[in-house]
Amino acid sequence: MIAVWSCTGNTQIGDDYFEQGAYDEAIIAYSDYLSGHKPTVTVLYQRGRSFEEIGEYKHALVDFEKILELDKKNIIAQTSIAKVKYELGDFEQAVLAAQKAIKWGPDFAQSHFWLAKGVHQMGYFEAALKSYEKAIKLNPDYGDAFYYRGALKISMDKVKSACEDFRQAKRLNVEGSSIAKKKYCS
């Protein structure tokens, strides 16, 4: 099946694997495609996301950086770099990557979210709060931003406000929000 796919120059099989959550197979399919074709932003991004899903963050980072070689100010790739740096525990680099993405496109909520998570981990709570708020302002249905802002507010002893965030996160079906709500909001 992959041999037929390679001949057609189609990435649909990789996309199908990705949609099914078969990330290892998606990586193989995308890599096979890339071995015979010029890299594109879309294929590199999908392969990078596949690597991300299986925890191969360093490989994901390589693909996201290659995207920036093709498209110098790709906000999604730059934000993905921030996320990967965060997942690798390099919060300073995550913050720098997110700030760069925000500079290129200040209205992309995910960039503000990863900036918030990075500065949150570094202990800059007020800056984190502002960035979570910006992410929510840009995307009022950003459940993870509500959830993490709620967690931040707990550490800032703003329990009542945190509970409002946990309720919003629960309404938006964010994993863990029900537990947080039960734990902190009686």
C-alpha positions in Angstrom: 0.0 0.0 0.0 2.8 2.4 0.8 4.6 1.6 -2.5 1.4 2.6 -4.4 1.1 5.7 -2.3 4.7 6.7 -3.0 4.2 6.5 -6.7 1.2 8.8 -6.6 3.0 11.5 -4.5 0.0 11.7 -2.1 0.1 12.2 1.6 -3.4 10.9 2.3 -2.2 7.6 3.8 0.0 9.5 6.3 -2.9 11.8 7.0 -5.2 8.8 7.5 -2.8 7.2 9.9 -2.5 10.5 11.8 -6.3 10.8 12.1 -6.4 7.2 13.4 -3.8 8.0 16.1 -1.4 5.6 14.4 1.5 8.0 14.7 4.4 5.6 14.1 2.8 4.6 10.8 2.1 8.2 9.9 5.8 9.0 10.5 6.8 6.2 8.2 4.4 7.3 5.5 5.4 11.0 5.7 9.1 10.1 5.7 8.6 7.9 2.7 6.9 10.8 0.9 9.7 13.2 1.9 12.3 10.8 0.6 11.0 11.2 -2.9 9.6 14.7 -2.8 10.5 18.3 -2.0 9.6 19.0 1.7 6.5 21.1 2.2 5.3 22.9 5.3 2.3 20.7 5.6 4.1 17.4 5.4 6.8 18.5 7.8 4.2 19.8 10.2 2.2 16.6 10.2 5.3 14.5 10.7 6.5 16.8 13.4 3.1 16.5 15.1 3.3 12.8 14.8 6.7 12.8 16.5 5.2 15.0 19.2 2.3 12.6 19.8 4.7 9.7 20.6 7.0 11.9 22.7 9.8 12.2 20.2 10.2 15.9 20.9 13.7 16.3 19.5 12.6 14.8 16.1 9.5 17.1 16.2 11.7 20.1 16.8 13.8 19.2 13.7 10.7 19.2 11.5 9.4 22.5 13.0 12.7 24.1 12.5 12.8 22.9 8.8 9.5 24.6 8.3 11.0 27.9 9.3 13.7 27.4 6.7 10.9 27.1 4.1 8.6 29.8 5.6 10.6 32.2 7.8 7.8 33.5 9.9 5.5 30.5 10.2 3.6 31.3 13.4 2.3 27.7 13.8 5.8 26.2 13.5 7.3 28.8 15.9 4.5 28.1 18.4 5.1 24.4 18.0 8.8 25.0 18.8 7.7 26.8 22.0 5.5 23.8 22.9 8.2 21.3 22.2 10.8 23.3 24.2 8.3 23.4 27.1 7.7 19.6 26.9 11.5 19.2 27.0 11.6 21.2 30.2 13.5 24.1 28.6 11.1 26.8 29.8 13.4 29.7 29.0 13.7 28.7 25.3 9.9 28.0 25.3 9.3 31.5 26.4 11.7 33.0 23.8 10.1 30.9 21.0 6.5 31.9 22.1 7.6 35.6 22.2 8.9 35.3 18.7 5.7 33.8 17.5 3.7 36.6 19.2 5.9 39.2 17.6 5.0 37.7 14.1 1.3 37.2 14.9 0.0 38.8 18.1 -3.5 37.3 17.5 -2.6 33.6 17.7 -4.0 32.4 21.1 -1.8 29.3 21.2 1.4 31.4 21.2 0.1 33.3 24.3 -0.8 30.1 25.9 2.7 28.6 25.6 4.2 31.8 26.7 2.0 31.7 29.8 2.9 28.1 30.5 6.6 28.8 30.2 6.6 31.9 32.4 4.3 30.1 34.8 6.9 27.3 35.3 9.6 29.9 35.7 7.6 31.5 38.6 6.6 34.7 36.9 3.0 34.4 38.0 1.7 37.9 37.0 3.2 37.6 33.5 1.7 34.1 33.2 -1.7 35.4 34.3 -1.6 38.2 31.7 -0.7 35.7 28.9 -3.4 33.2 29.9 -5.9 36.1 29.9 -4.7 37.2 26.4 -5.1 33.6 25.1 -8.6 33.5 26.5 -9.5 36.9 25.1 -8.3 35.7 21.7 -10.1 32.4 22.0 -12.9 32.4 24.6 -13.3 28.6 24.1 -9.6 27.8 25.0 -10.4 25.3 27.7 -6.7 24.5 28.5 -6.0 28.2 29.1 -8.9 28.4 31.6 -7.7 25.2 33.3 -4.1 26.4 33.7 -5.1 29.9 34.6 -7.2 28.3 37.3 -4.2 26.3 38.6 -2.1 29.5 38.6 -4.8 31.3 40.5 -4.8 28.5 43.2 -1.1 29.1 43.7 -1.8 32.9 44.0 -4.5 32.2 46.6 -7.3 33.4 44.3 -9.5 30.4 44.9 -12.9 31.8 44.0 -11.6 33.1 40.6 -9.8 29.8 40.1 -13.1 27.9 40.6 -14.7 30.0 37.9 -11.9 29.0 35.5 -12.2 25.3 36.5 -16.0 25.5 35.8 -15.3 27.0 32.3 -12.6 24.3 31.7 -15.1 21.6 32.7 -17.8 23.1 30.4 -15.2 22.9 27.6 -14.4 19.3 28.5 -10.8 19.7 29.6 -9.4 16.6 31.2 -8.7 17.1 34.9 -11.0 20.0 35.3 -13.6 18.1 37.2 -11.0 16.8 39.6 -9.6 20.3 40.2 -13.1 21.7 40.7 -13.9 19.0 43.3 -10.6 19.5 45.0 -10.6 23.3 45.3 -14.3 24.4 44.9 -16.7 23.1 47.5 
